[in-house]
């Protein structure tokens, strides 16, 4: 499944002013990286994957439309998947994009 081009454009608009942001096609989706670290990814499976502090993962999973990110059959701490229904408006999308970009910005550049 191809990623949602409209969602990708909406994310692109939100990260346009952030420093060090690059985008790359990865994992069947479109990833937005900050200084080489993935921050958010428009998923080919729908919705958004968001990088978060590992210690915040459990609390974020209690929110509507949020589930664990599963890679190779294992839950990936420090990442959550937000369903498409959870990012339909700018008001829903912006906090997730901001969260991912801000966290990735704290990591040392690659």
Secondary structure, DSSP 8 states (H G I E B T S, - for coil): ----HHHHHHHHHHHTTSTTEEEEEETTEEEEEETTEEEEEE-TTSSEEEE--GGGHHHHTTSTTEEEEEETTEEEEEEEEE-GGGSSSHHHHHHHHHHHHHHHHTS---
